[in-house]
Amino acid sequence: MKAMMTLTPHLNLIVGWLGILLGFLTGLALGMCFHREGWLGGYTSHQRRLYRLGHISLAALGMVNLLFWTTVNAVPVASPLVAVAGWALIVGAISMPLCCVLMAHWPRTRLFFAVPVLSLIAGAALTLTVLVWPDAYSQARNTVVMASHHYRQPCQSGDSQQPPPGPWRPQPF
């Protein structure tokens, strides 16, 4: 688990720079043809708009992955949520331009846009969660473990052992 937590931000760094490079290269490819008025159905055509969105998403989501890497290195938090957030941003950065190209040619594939959009929302929300509540995962996990431990071991007669106070139970005076 620890190896995955340190590997993920490094992958975000690679995906970030790769996305920026691919954004530059697709910009070059698109730029070679943009002067033709009827190319891909004209400037306002559905197909051409999605190609532009795919091109911009490469560079923009590459930058988002770089920001994630910078954030994780600036504010080191030891939480498995960091790895989940990193993977969600990677999935979004890869799937968004692919969905754009798919939909440009097959409009019925528009529902696939849920994959990049939801993964990017999850990645951003988890990153923010880890920044605002760095120990949220460990507190939630400890609460579940303590609660399940309490319910698995029935109290024996005369045993007044109580579970330690937690967020679900007020502390005694």
OpenMM code with the backbone's topology and positions (N, CA, C; nanometers):
from openmm import Vec3, app, unit

residues = "MET LYS ALA MET MET THR LEU THR PRO HIS LEU ASN LEU ILE VAL GLY TRP LEU GLY ILE LEU LEU GLY PHE LEU THR GLY LEU ALA LEU GLY MET CYS PHE HIS ARG GLU GLY TRP LEU GLY GLY TYR THR SER HIS GLN ARG ARG LEU TYR ARG LEU GLY HIS ILE SER LEU ALA ALA LEU GLY MET VAL ASN LEU LEU PHE TRP THR THR VAL ASN ALA VAL PRO VAL ALA SER PRO LEU VAL ALA VAL ALA GLY TRP ALA LEU ILE VAL GLY ALA ILE SER MET PRO LEU CYS CYS VAL LEU MET ALA HIS TRP PRO ARG THR ARG LEU PHE PHE ALA VAL PRO VAL LEU SER LEU ILE ALA GLY ALA ALA LEU THR LEU THR VAL LEU VAL TRP PRO ASP ALA TYR SER GLN ALA ARG ASN THR VAL VAL MET ALA SER HIS HIS TYR ARG GLN PRO CYS GLN SER GLY ASP SER GLN GLN PRO PRO PRO GLY PRO TRP ARG PRO GLN PRO PHE".split()
positions = [
    Vec3(0.0834, -0.1194, 0.0000),
    Vec3(0.0000, 0.0000, 0.0000),
    Vec3(0.0874, 0.1251, 0.0000),
    Vec3(0.1947, 0.1224, 0.0793),
    Vec3(0.2824, 0.2380, 0.0882),
    Vec3(0.3500, 0.2659, -0.0454),
    Vec3(0.3882, 0.1595, -0.1174),
    Vec3(0.4515, 0.1779, -0.2487),
    Vec3(0.3533, 0.2428, -0.3458),
    Vec3(0.2261, 0.2027, -0.3398),
    Vec3(0.1260, 0.2620, -0.4281),
    Vec3(0.1042, 0.4090, -0.3954),
    Vec3(0.1114, 0.4429, -0.2657),
    Vec3(0.0896, 0.5822, -0.2260),
    Vec3(0.2014, 0.6724, -0.2772),
    Vec3(0.3248, 0.6206, -0.2854),
    Vec3(0.4344, 0.7037, -0.3359),
    Vec3(0.4452, 0.6971, -0.4869),
    Vec3(0.4003, 0.5869, -0.5474),
    Vec3(0.4072, 0.5718, -0.6928),
    Vec3(0.3042, 0.6597, -0.7629),
    Vec3(0.1862, 0.6715, -0.7066),
    Vec3(0.0787, 0.7450, -0.7732),
    Vec3(0.1146, 0.8899, -0.8029),
    Vec3(0.1635, 0.9705, -0.7076),
    Vec3(0.1973, 1.1084, -0.7435),
    Vec3(0.3036, 1.1161, -0.8531),
    Vec3(0.3968, 1.0211, -0.8557),
    Vec3(0.4971, 1.0214, -0.9618),
    Vec3(0.4310, 0.9944, -1.0975),
    Vec3(0.3326, 0.9051, -1.0994),
    Vec3(0.2583, 0.8809, -1.2235),
    Vec3(0.1803, 1.0054, -1.2659),
    Vec3(0.1284, 1.0789, -1.1691),
    Vec3(0.0596, 1.2041, -1.2014),
    Vec3(0.1558, 1.3033, -1.2652),
    Vec3(0.2782, 1.3054, -1.2191),
    Vec3(0.3797, 1.3925, -1.2787),
    Vec3(0.4053, 1.3530, -1.4238),
    Vec3(0.4209, 1.2244, -1.4494),
    Vec3(0.4444, 1.1760, -1.5855),
    Vec3(0.3234, 1.2012, -1.6744),
    Vec3(0.2044, 1.1680, -1.6256),
    Vec3(0.0815, 1.1903, -1.7032),
    Vec3(0.0628, 1.3397, -1.7305),
    Vec3(0.0974, 1.4218, -1.6334),
    Vec3(0.0853, 1.5665, -1.6517),
    Vec3(0.1712, 1.6179, -1.7657),
    Vec3(0.2993, 1.5840, -1.7635),
    Vec3(0.3883, 1.6312, -1.8699),
    Vec3(0.3556, 1.5652, -2.0036),
    Vec3(0.3127, 1.4398, -2.0016),
    Vec3(0.2730, 1.3733, -2.1255),
    Vec3(0.1500, 1.4406, -2.1848),
    Vec3(0.0544, 1.4758, -2.1002),
    Vec3(-0.0652, 1.5462, -2.1479),
    Vec3(-0.0310, 1.6811, -2.2088),
    Vec3(0.0595, 1.7534, -2.1464),
    Vec3(0.1003, 1.8832, -2.2017),
    Vec3(0.1682, 1.8645, -2.3365),
    Vec3(0.2592, 1.7669, -2.3455),
    Vec3(0.3272, 1.7407, -2.4728),
    Vec3(0.2273, 1.7001, -2.5810),
    Vec3(0.1359, 1.6092, -2.5485),
    Vec3(0.0348, 1.5680, -2.6463),
    Vec3(-0.0577, 1.6835, -2.6830),
    Vec3(-0.0840, 1.7711, -2.5895),
    Vec3(-0.1633, 1.8904, -2.6204),
    Vec3(-0.0926, 1.9780, -2.7221),
    Vec3(0.0393, 1.9954, -2.7058),
    Vec3(0.1176, 2.0728, -2.8029),
    Vec3(0.1164, 2.0039, -2.9396),
    Vec3(0.1348, 1.8715, -2.9398),
    Vec3(0.1409, 1.7991, -3.0676),
    Vec3(0.0059, 1.7976, -3.1393),
    Vec3(-0.1018, 1.7789, -3.0646),
    Vec3(-0.2334, 1.7829, -3.1298),
    Vec3(-0.2656, 1.9247, -3.1756),
    Vec3(-0.2175, 2.0238, -3.1025),
    Vec3(-0.2341, 2.1629, -3.1471),
    Vec3(-0.1631, 2.1860, -3.2796),
    Vec3(-0.0448, 2.1274, -3.2922),
    Vec3(0.0284, 2.1373, -3.4186),
    Vec3(-0.0499, 2.0700, -3.5311),
    Vec3(-0.1005, 1.9495, -3.5051),
    Vec3(-0.1754, 1.8760, -3.6072),
    Vec3(-0.3038, 1.9500, -3.6461),
    Vec3(-0.3764, 1.9984, -3.5457),
    Vec3(-0.4995, 2.0720, -3.5751),
    Vec3(-0.4679, 2.2042, -3.6443),
    Vec3(-0.3600, 2.2663, -3.6049),
    Vec3(-0.3207, 2.3942, -3.6628),
    Vec3(-0.2823, 2.3852, -3.8088),
    Vec3(-0.2423, 2.2675, -3.8530),
    Vec3(-0.2064, 2.2493, -3.9940),
    Vec3(-0.3298, 2.2535, -4.0839),
    Vec3(-0.4455, 2.2327, -4.0262),
    Vec3(-0.5678, 2.2239, -4.1071),
    Vec3(-0.6707, 2.3307, -4.0754),
    Vec3(-0.6517, 2.4077, -3.9689),
    Vec3(-0.7581, 2.4986, -3.9251),
    Vec3(-0.7909, 2.6071, -4.0279),
    Vec3(-0.6982, 2.6381, -4.1156),
    Vec3(-0.7214, 2.7439, -4.2143),
    Vec3(-0.8226, 2.7032, -4.3211),
    Vec3(-0.8481, 2.5739, -4.3359),
    Vec3(-0.9468, 2.5271, -4.4348),
    Vec3(-1.0866, 2.5453, -4.3766),
    Vec3(-1.1642, 2.6245, -4.4421),
    Vec3(-1.2974, 2.6623, -4.3925),
    Vec3(-1.3870, 2.5424, -4.3628),
    Vec3(-1.3889, 2.4439, -4.4496),
    Vec3(-1.4807, 2.3311, -4.4332),
    Vec3(-1.4215, 2.2128, -4.3599),
    Vec3(-1.3016, 2.2285, -4.3030),
    Vec3(-1.2358, 2.1163, -4.2365),
    Vec3(-1.3185, 2.0685, -4.1171),
    Vec3(-1.3443, 1.9406, -4.1106),
    Vec3(-1.4258, 1.8772, -4.0062),
    Vec3(-1.5643, 1.9420, -3.9944),
    Vec3(-1.6164, 1.9859, -4.1062),
    Vec3(-1.7516, 2.0419, -4.1077),
    Vec3(-1.7600, 2.1901, -4.0780),
    Vec3(-1.6490, 2.2598, -4.0730),
    Vec3(-1.6502, 2.4035, -4.0457),
    Vec3(-1.6240, 2.4329, -3.8991),
    Vec3(-1.5963, 2.5605, -3.8711),
    Vec3(-1.5526, 2.6012, -3.7378),
    Vec3(-1.6522, 2.5660, -3.6279),
    Vec3(-1.7807, 2.5814, -3.6540),
    Vec3(-1.8813, 2.5588, -3.5486),
    Vec3(-1.9398, 2.4179, -3.5499),
    Vec3(-1.8866, 2.3293, -3.6316),
    Vec3(-1.9435, 2.1943, -3.6383),
    Vec3(-1.9172, 2.1183, -3.5085),
    Vec3(-2.0057, 2.0257, -3.4822),
    Vec3(-1.9962, 1.9425, -3.3626),
    Vec3(-1.8626, 1.8686, -3.3592),
    Vec3(-1.8233, 1.8122, -3.4702),
    Vec3(-1.7006, 1.7339, -3.4773),
    Vec3(-1.5771, 1.8206, -3.4471),
    Vec3(-1.5719, 1.9370, -3.5075),
    Vec3(-1.4556, 2.0236, -3.4872),
    Vec3(-1.4491, 2.0766, -3.3429),
    Vec3(-1.5652, 2.1068, -3.2867),
    Vec3(-1.5673, 2.1530, -3.1463),
    Vec3(-1.5141, 2.0457, -3.0521),
    Vec3(-1.5512, 1.9200, -3.0767),
    Vec3(-1.5036, 1.8125, -2.9899),
    Vec3(-1.3543, 1.7862, -3.0088),
    Vec3(-1.3040, 1.8032, -3.1298),
    Vec3(-1.1599, 1.7920, -3.1495),
    Vec3(-1.0866, 1.9018, -3.0711),
    Vec3(-1.1421, 2.0223, -3.0734),
    Vec3(-1.0802, 2.1319, -2.9967),
    Vec3(-1.0855, 2.1026, -2.8469),
    Vec3(-1.1993, 2.0526, -2.8002),
    Vec3(-1.2128, 2.0189, -2.6580),
    Vec3(-1.1135, 1.9101, -2.6189),
    Vec3(-1.0969, 1.8093, -2.7036),
    Vec3(-1.0007, 1.7032, -2.6755),
    Vec3(-0.8587, 1.7564, -2.6694),
    Vec3(-0.8254, 1.8469, -2.7619),
    Vec3(-0.6917, 1.9079, -2.7651),
    Vec3(-0.6657, 1.9891, -2.6381),
    Vec3(-0.7606, 2.0705, -2.6007),
    Vec3(-0.7448, 2.1537, -2.4811),
    Vec3(-0.7443, 2.0674, -2.3547),
    Vec3(-0.8246, 1.9613, -2.3530),
    Vec3(-0.8294, 1.8767, -2.2329),
    Vec3(-0.6955, 1.8074, -2.2088),
    Vec3(-0.6227, 1.7758, -2.3150),
    Vec3(-0.4903, 1.7150, -2.2967),
    Vec3(-0.3998, 1.8074, -2.2153),
    Vec3(-0.3894, 1.9317, -2.2595),
    Vec3(-0.3009, 2.0262, -2.1909),
    Vec3(-0.3561, 2.0642, -2.0529),
    Vec3(-0.4857, 2.0938, -2.0452),
    Vec3(-0.5439, 2.1399, -1.9186),
    Vec3(-0.5414, 2.0311, -1.8117),
    Vec3(-0.5781, 1.9089, -1.8470),
    Vec3(-0.5784, 1.8019, -1.7473),
    Vec3(-0.4366, 1.7550, -1.7163),
    Vec3(-0.3444, 1.7772, -1.8102),
    Vec3(-0.2030, 1.7563, -1.7787),
    Vec3(-0.1599, 1.8513, -1.6689),
    Vec3(-0.2034, 1.9766, -1.6801),
    Vec3(-0.1696, 2.0754, -1.5759),
    Vec3(-0.2362, 2.0413, -1.4424),
    Vec3(-0.3566, 1.9886, -1.4477),
    Vec3(-0.4247, 1.9477, -1.3239),
    Vec3(-0.3431, 1.8378, -1.2544),
    Vec3(-0.2924, 1.7433, -1.3313),
    Vec3(-0.2102, 1.6377, -1.2727),
    Vec3(-0.0798, 1.6932, -1.2168),
    Vec3(-0.0221, 1.7926, -1.2831),
    Vec3(0.0974, 1.8582, -1.2283),
    Vec3(0.0653, 1.9312, -1.0989),
    Vec3(-0.0499, 1.9959, -1.0937),
    Vec3(-0.0911, 2.0632, -0.9698),
    Vec3(-0.1121, 1.9622, -0.8566),
    Vec3(-0.1678, 1.8482, -0.8899),
    Vec3(-0.1855, 1.7439, -0.7883),
    Vec3(-0.0496, 1.7002, -0.7346),
    Vec3(0.0458, 1.6747, -0.8250),
    Vec3(0.1794, 1.6335, -0.7832),
    Vec3(0.2434, 1.7403, -0.6946),
    Vec3(0.2300, 1.8667, -0.7347),
    Vec3(0.2858, 1.9774, -0.6564),
    Vec3(0.2208, 1.9844, -0.5188),
    Vec3(0.0904, 1.9686, -0.5145),
    Vec3(0.0170, 1.9735, -0.3879),
    Vec3(0.0597, 1.8616, -0.2945),
    Vec3(0.0687, 1.7410, -0.3475),
    Vec3(0.1055, 1.6257, -0.2651),
    Vec3(0.2475, 1.6423, -0.2109),
    Vec3(0.3355, 1.7015, -0.2886),
    Vec3(0.4726, 1.7218, -0.2416),
    Vec3(0.4841, 1.8400, -0.1466),
    Vec3(0.3986, 1.9400, -0.1614),
    Vec3(0.4031, 2.0571, -0.0727),
    Vec3(0.3387, 2.0279, 0.0624),
    Vec3(0.2335, 1.9477, 0.0612),
    Vec3(0.1607, 1.9145, 0.1839),
    Vec3(0.1571, 1.7624, 0.1962),
    Vec3(0.2647, 1.7023, 0.2476),
    Vec3(0.2672, 1.5558, 0.2543),
    Vec3(0.1654, 1.5022, 0.3545),
    Vec3(0.0751, 1.4205, 0.3055),
    Vec3(-0.0268, 1.3593, 0.3891),
    Vec3(-0.0198, 1.2088, 0.3648),
    Vec3(-0.0089, 1.1325, 0.4708),
    Vec3(-0.0031, 0.9866, 0.4600),
    Vec3(-0.1442, 0.9308, 0.4692),
    Vec3(-0.2131, 0.9306, 0.3570),
    Vec3(-0.3487, 0.8780, 0.3530),
    Vec3(-0.3674, 0.8011, 0.2234),
    Vec3(-0.4340, 0.6869, 0.2288),
    Vec3(-0.4623, 0.6130, 0.1059),
    Vec3(-0.5524, 0.6925, 0.0098),
    Vec3(-0.6219, 0.7919, 0.0627),
    Vec3(-0.7064, 0.8738, -0.0237),
    Vec3(-0.6244, 0.9511, -0.1263),
    Vec3(-0.4972, 0.9781, -0.0953),
    Vec3(-0.4105, 1.0479, -0.1902),
    Vec3(-0.3925, 0.9627, -0.3149),
    Vec3(-0.3686, 0.8342, -0.2975),
    Vec3(-0.3516, 0.7447, -0.4119),
    Vec3(-0.4805, 0.7334, -0.4930),
    Vec3(-0.5928, 0.7249, -0.4255),
    Vec3(-0.7215, 0.7153, -0.4956),
    Vec3(-0.7469, 0.8433, -0.5749),
    Vec3(-0.7198, 0.9574, -0.5151),
    Vec3(-0.7367, 1.0854, -0.5852),
    Vec3(-0.6449, 1.0933, -0.7058),
    Vec3(-0.5198, 1.0502, -0.6890),
    Vec3(-0.4251, 1.0523, -0.8000),
    Vec3(-0.4701, 0.9662, -0.9164),
    Vec3(-0.5152, 0.8458, -0.8859),
    Vec3(-0.5635, 0.7575, -0.9918),
    Vec3(-0.6889, 0.8141, -1.0597),
    Vec3(-0.7759, 0.8752, -0.9837),
    Vec3(-0.8967, 0.9351, -1.0422),
    Vec3(-0.8591, 1.0456, -1.1409),
    Vec3(-0.7614, 1.1272, -1.1062),
    Vec3(-0.7172, 1.2343, -1.1968),
    Vec3(-0.6482, 1.1772, -1.3208),
    Vec3(-0.5752, 1.0678, -1.3044),
    Vec3(-0.5124, 1.0030, -1.4197),
    Vec3(-0.6188, 0.9474, -1.5139),
    Vec3(-0.7180, 0.8790, -1.4585),
    Vec3(-0.8267, 0.8245, -1.5409),
    Vec3(-0.8977, 0.9368, -1.6164),
    Vec3(-0.9237, 1.0477, -1.5480),
    Vec3(-0.9896, 1.1612, -1.6135),
    Vec3(-0.9059, 1.2213, -1.7248),
    Vec3(-0.7755, 1.2338, -1.7010),
    Vec3(-0.6869, 1.2937, -1.8016),
    Vec3(-0.6740, 1.2064, -1.9253),
    Vec3(-0.6805, 1.0756, -1.9079),
    Vec3(-0.6696, 0.9850, -2.0229),
    Vec3(-0.8031, 0.9702, -2.0941),
    Vec3(-0.9105, 0.9578, -2.0179),
    Vec3(-1.0398, 0.9276, -2.0795),
    Vec3(-1.1086, 1.0493, -2.1425),
    Vec3(-1.0805, 1.1709, -2.0957),
    Vec3(-1.1485, 1.2881, -2.1522),
    Vec3(-1.1168, 1.3084, -2.3008),
    Vec3(-0.9899, 1.3140, -2.3422),
    Vec3(-0.9656, 1.3322, -2.4854),
    Vec3(-1.0152, 1.2137, -2.5682),
    Vec3(-1.0074, 1.0939, -2.5129),
    Vec3(-1.0585, 0.9774, -2.5860),
    Vec3(-1.2094, 0.9883, -2.6067),
    Vec3(-1.2807, 1.0302, -2.5041),
    Vec3(-1.4261, 1.0478, -2.5160),
    Vec3(-1.4601, 1.1570, -2.6170),
    Vec3(-1.3797, 1.2616, -2.6219),
    Vec3(-1.4037, 1.3692, -2.7180),
    Vec3(-1.3934, 1.3175, -2.8613),
    Vec3(-1.2902, 1.2399, -2.8886),
    Vec3(-1.2718, 1.1861, -3.0240),
    Vec3(-1.3823, 1.0853, -3.0550),
    Vec3(-1.4158, 0.9997, -2.9590),
    Vec3(-1.5247, 0.9036, -2.9807),
    Vec3(-1.6553, 0.9743, -3.0143),
    Vec3(-1.6880, 1.0744, -2.9360),
    Vec3(-1.8145, 1.1439, -2.9569),
    Vec3(-1.8135, 1.2275, -3.0840),
    Vec3(-1.6963, 1.2742, -3.1255),
    Vec3(-1.6883, 1.3507, -3.2504),
    Vec3(-1.7318, 1.2648, -3.3682),
    Vec3(-1.7028, 1.1371, -3.3625),
    Vec3(-1.7368, 1.0473, -3.4736),
    Vec3(-1.8633, 0.9659, -3.4493),
    Vec3(-1.8937, 0.9391, -3.3233),
    Vec3(-2.0126, 0.8617, -3.2875),
    Vec3(-2.0862, 0.9337, -3.1750),
    Vec3(-2.1751, 1.0259, -3.2089),
    Vec3(-2.2435, 1.1076, -3.1069),
    Vec3(-2.3188, 1.0271, -3.0012),
    Vec3(-2.3568, 0.9054, -3.0320),
    Vec3(-2.4305, 0.8254, -2.9336),
    Vec3(-2.3433, 0.7806, -2.8160),
    Vec3(-2.2139, 0.8020, -2.8269),
    Vec3(-2.1240, 0.7632, -2.7166),
    Vec3(-2.1146, 0.8716, -2.6098),
    Vec3(-2.2017, 0.9706, -2.6139),
    Vec3(-2.1931, 1.0836, -2.5206),
    Vec3(-2.2028, 1.0424, -2.3749),
    Vec3(-2.2666, 0.9308, -2.3461),
    Vec3(-2.2773, 0.8865, -2.2064),
    Vec3(-2.1423, 0.8452, -2.1488),
    Vec3(-2.0466, 0.8140, -2.2362),
    Vec3(-1.9122, 0.7805, -2.1883),
    Vec3(-1.8450, 0.9002, -2.1205),
    Vec3(-1.8944, 1.0208, -2.1467),
    Vec3(-1.8379, 1.1394, -2.0826),
    Vec3(-1.8512, 1.1329, -1.9305),
    Vec3(-1.9404, 1.0484, -1.8809),
    Vec3(-1.9551, 1.0339, -1.7362),
    Vec3(-1.8260, 0.9817, -1.6731),
    Vec3(-1.7519, 0.8981, -1.7451),
    Vec3(-1.6289, 0.8402, -1.6891),
    Vec3(-1.5273, 0.9493, -1.6566),
    Vec3(-1.4851, 1.0328, -1.7538),
    Vec3(-1.3865, 1.1352, -1.7156),
    Vec3(-1.4415, 1.2394, -1.6194),
    Vec3(-1.5653, 1.2791, -1.6388),
    Vec3(-1.6211, 1.3847, -1.5538),
    Vec3(-1.6311, 1.3377, -1.4089),
    Vec3(-1.6856, 1.2204, -1.3867),
    Vec3(-1.6992, 1.1709, -1.2493),
    Vec3(-1.5641, 1.1401, -1.1860),
    Vec3(-1.4695, 1.0892, -1.2649),
    Vec3(-1.3385, 1.0612, -1.2062),
    Vec3(-1.2657, 1.1906, -1.1712),
    Vec3(-1.2798, 1.2950, -1.2518),
    Vec3(-1.2166, 1.4229, -1.2198),
    Vec3(-1.2818, 1.4880, -1.0977),
    Vec3(-1.4134, 1.4777, -1.0882),
    Vec3(-1.4827, 1.5303, -0.9700),
    Vec3(-1.4361, 1.4553, -0.8456),
    Vec3(-1.4270, 1.3224, -0.8547),
    Vec3(-1.3818, 1.2426, -0.7402),
    Vec3(-1.2387, 1.2782, -0.7019),
    Vec3(-1.1508, 1.2923, -0.8013),
    Vec3(-1.0121, 1.3262, -0.7730),
    Vec3(-0.9984, 1.4605, -0.7043),
    Vec3(-1.0723, 1.5591, -0.7529),
    Vec3(-1.0663, 1.6923, -0.6918),
    Vec3(-1.1272, 1.6910, -0.5512),
    Vec3(-1.2399, 1.6231, -0.5348),
    Vec3(-1.3054, 1.6184, -0.4036),
    Vec3(-1.2190, 1.5447, -0.3010),
    Vec3(-1.1568, 1.4344, -0.3418),
    Vec3(-1.0710, 1.3605, -0.2489),
    Vec3(-0.9457, 1.4402, -0.2134),
    Vec3(-0.8898, 1.5103, -0.3115),
    Vec3(-0.7724, 1.5940, -0.2827),
    Vec3(-0.8088, 1.7021, -0.1830),
    Vec3(-0.9211, 1.7660, -0.2041),
    Vec3(-0.9653, 1.8694, -0.1108),
    Vec3(-0.9940, 1.8107, 0.0270),
    Vec3(-1.0540, 1.6936, 0.0310),
    Vec3(-1.0818, 1.6269, 0.1584),
    Vec3(-0.9528, 1.6007, 0.2353),
    Vec3(-0.8518, 1.5508, 0.1660),
    Vec3(-0.7246, 1.5204, 0.2307),
    Vec3(-0.6560, 1.6482, 0.2793),
    Vec3(-0.6728, 1.7571, 0.2062),
    Vec3(-0.6110, 1.8833, 0.2474),
    Vec3(-0.6819, 1.9456, 0.3677),
    Vec3(-0.8154, 1.9379, 0.3678),
    Vec3(-0.8925, 2.0000, 0.4755),
    Vec3(-0.8929, 1.9124, 0.6010),
    Vec3(-0.9088, 1.7809, 0.5838),
    Vec3(-0.9115, 1.6866, 0.6953),
    Vec3(-0.8063, 1.5783, 0.6701),
    Vec3(-0.6805, 1.6062, 0.7002),
    Vec3(-0.5734, 1.5115, 0.6675),
    Vec3(-0.5901, 1.3730, 0.7304),
    Vec3(-0.6541, 1.3648, 0.8459),
    Vec3(-0.6692, 1.2348, 0.9111),
    Vec3(-0.8123, 1.1819, 0.9012),
    Vec3(-0.8885, 1.2303, 0.8038),
    Vec3(-1.0285, 1.1873, 0.7896),
    Vec3(-1.0376, 1.0379, 0.7645),
    Vec3(-0.9530, 0.9855, 0.6793),
    Vec3(-0.9583, 0.8423, 0.6481),
    Vec3(-0.9253, 0.7581, 0.7706),
    Vec3(-0.8184, 0.7949, 0.8418),
    Vec3(-0.7787, 0.7145, 0.9574),
    Vec3(-0.8819, 0.7235, 1.0692),
    Vec3(-0.9428, 0.8413, 1.0889),
    Vec3(-1.0468, 0.8532, 1.1915),
    Vec3(-1.1679, 0.7682, 1.1557),
    Vec3(-1.2098, 0.7726, 1.0302),
    Vec3(-1.3257, 0.6927, 0.9884),
    Vec3(-1.2942, 0.5440, 1.0005),
    Vec3(-1.1740, 0.5058, 0.9610),
    Vec3(-1.1343, 0.3650, 0.9691),
    Vec3(-1.1284, 0.3199, 1.1150),
    Vec3(-1.0702, 0.4006, 1.2035),
    Vec3(-1.0626, 0.3655, 1.3450),
    Vec3(-1.2005, 0.3552, 1.4072),
    Vec3(-1.2910, 0.4420, 1.3682),
    Vec3(-1.4274, 0.4381, 1.4202),
    Vec3(-1.4944, 0.3074, 1.3811),
    Vec3(-1.4788, 0.2677, 1.2568),
    Vec3(-1.5398, 0.1432, 1.2100),
    Vec3(-1.4764, 0.0242, 1.2794),
    Vec3(-1.3443, 0.0242, 1.2925),
    Vec3(-1.2757, -0.0866, 1.3585),
    Vec3(-1.3167, -0.0965, 1.5044),
    Vec3(-1.3203, 0.0173, 1.5755),
    Vec3(-1.3586, 0.0145, 1.7169),
    Vec3(-1.5038, -0.0292, 1.7317),
    Vec3(-1.5915, 0.0176, 1.6471),
    Vec3(-1.7326, -0.0200, 1.6567),
    Vec3(-1.7503, -0.1681, 1.6272),
    Vec3(-1.6824, -0.2185, 1.5247),
    Vec3(-1.6976, -0.3600, 1.4917),
    Vec3(-1.6338, -0.4476, 1.6005),
    Vec3(-1.5258, -0.4018, 1.6601),
    Vec3(-1.4618, -0.4764, 1.7678),
    Vec3(-1.5562, -0.4844, 1.8884),
    Vec3(-1.6221, -0.3749, 1.9190),
    Vec3(-1.7142, -0.3702, 2.0321),
    Vec3(-1.8316, -0.4662, 2.0105),
    Vec3(-1.8851, -0.4718, 1.8898),
    Vec3(-2.0019, -0.5548, 1.8646),
    Vec3(-1.9670, -0.7021, 1.8461),
    Vec3(-1.8431, -0.7321, 1.8114),
    Vec3(-1.8050, -0.8725, 1.7931),
    Vec3(-1.7772, -0.9416, 1.9255),
    Vec3(-1.7363, -0.8668, 2.0249),
    Vec3(-1.7041, -0.9276, 2.1539),
    Vec3(-1.8139, -0.8934, 2.2544),
    Vec3(-1.9036, -0.9873, 2.2777),
    Vec3(-2.0108, -0.9568, 2.3735),
    Vec3(-1.9549, -0.9418, 2.5154),
    Vec3(-2.0187, -0.8540, 2.5909),
    Vec3(-1.9777, -0.8320, 2.7294),
    Vec3(-2.0133, -0.9547, 2.8116),
    Vec3(-1.9224, -0.9927, 2.8977),
    Vec3(-1.9501, -1.1050, 2.9856),
    Vec3(-2.0198, -1.0513, 3.1099),
    Vec3(-2.0920, -1.1371, 3.1775),
    Vec3(-2.1666, -1.0904, 3.2947),
    Vec3(-2.0710, -1.0325, 3.3976),
    Vec3(-2.1073, -0.9187, 3.4486),
    Vec3(-2.0266, -0.8511, 3.5474),
    Vec3(-1.9128, -0.7705, 3.4865),
    Vec3(-1.8928, -0.7795, 3.3593),
    Vec3(-1.7851, -0.7043, 3.2933),
    Vec3(-1.8375, -0.5666, 3.2569),
    Vec3(-1.7791, -0.4669, 3.3129),
    Vec3(-1.8257, -0.3302, 3.2859),
    Vec3(-1.7337, -0.2591, 3.1874),
    Vec3(-1.6571, -0.3369, 3.1103),
    Vec3(-1.5654, -0.2761, 3.0159),
    Vec3(-1.6450, -0.2051, 2.9052),
    Vec3(-1.6158, -0.0796, 2.8873),
    Vec3(-1.6831, 0.0009, 2.7869),
    Vec3(-1.5844, 0.0315, 2.6741),
    Vec3(-1.6336, 0.0481, 2.5532),
    Vec3(-1.5426, 0.0864, 2.4454),
    Vec3(-1.4905, 0.2273, 2.4697),
    Vec3(-1.3745, 0.2593, 2.4169),
    Vec3(-1.3211, 0.3940, 2.4361),
    Vec3(-1.4141, 0.4976, 2.3744),
    Vec3(-1.4172, 0.6184, 2.4333),
    Vec3(-1.5043, 0.7215, 2.3788),
    Vec3(-1.4658, 0.7529, 2.2337),
    Vec3(-1.5627, 0.7823, 2.1560),
    Vec3(-1.5379, 0.8147, 2.0155),
    Vec3(-1.6356, 0.9193, 1.9679),
    Vec3(-1.6335, 0.9485, 1.8417),
    Vec3(-1.7210, 1.0526, 1.7897),
    Vec3(-1.8692, 1.0175, 1.8000),
    Vec3(-1.9010, 0.8875, 1.8095),
    Vec3(-2.0407, 0.8476, 1.8195),
    Vec3(-2.0912, 0.8478, 1.9629),
    Vec3(-1.9983, 0.8688, 2.0586),
    Vec3(-2.0350, 0.8565, 2.1996),
    Vec3(-1.9670, 0.9679, 2.2778),
    Vec3(-2.0402, 1.0435, 2.3569),
    Vec3(-1.9779, 1.1530, 2.4330),
    Vec3(-1.8812, 1.0992, 2.5370),
    Vec3(-1.7786, 1.1771, 2.5650),
    Vec3(-1.6825, 1.1380, 2.6671),
    Vec3(-1.7418, 1.1632, 2.8051),
    Vec3(-1.7084, 1.0765, 2.9032),
    Vec3(-1.7618, 1.0977, 3.0392),
    Vec3(-1.6962, 1.2191, 3.1041),
    Vec3(-1.7671, 1.2747, 3.2029),
    Vec3(-1.7151, 1.3904, 3.2752),
    Vec3(-1.6072, 1.3516, 3.3700),
] * unit.nanometer
topology = app.Topology()
chain = topology.addChain("A")
for resn in residues:
    res = topology.addResidue(resn, chain)
    for name in ("N", "CA", "C"):
        topology.addAtom(name, app.Element.getBySymbol(name[0]), res)
